[in-house]
Amino acid sequence: MRVARRQNRPFLPSPGQFVAWCREEASVTAGLPNVSELVDMVYEYCRKRGLYPDAESYPWKSNAHYWLVTNLYQNMRANALTDAELRRKAADELVHMTARINRGEAIPEPVKQLPVMGGRPLNRAQALAKIAEIKAKFGLKGA
């Protein structure tokens, strides 16, 4: 009803519009953004993600925001989603996350990932030398 009061139309909404308002208000009541804000958060994350070593270091407002935005970002990249498709997926994700919060489920914290250990592969001689070093260190046969 809060949304209906904010509208400056003298007519009542259609049942579909009323249900959409209720869903949007349910996510706001659960402490989540609405669909437009969530999509804006995804685009902001796209712009700023290079400034942080990983997604877990990004300054998230809540654990739920981390899971929502990273799932949508991954989906957007993997499936080349258009803006309209991203908005539909965001609405679906909000419904699922709102249901989880309303059930009293604890939203887990972001888990730090192991760093990617880069570097060039060893050539055959270096690899054999490394294996011999490990065998000698641990007293294994064949050293």
ABEGO torsion letter per residue (X at the ends): XAAAAABABABBBBAAAAAAAAAAAAAAAAGBBBAAAAAAAAAAAAAAAAABABAAABBBABAAAAAAAAAAAAAAAAAGBBAAAAAAAAAAAAAAAAAAAAAGBBBBBBBBBBBBBBEBBBBAAAAAAAAAAAAAAAGBBGX
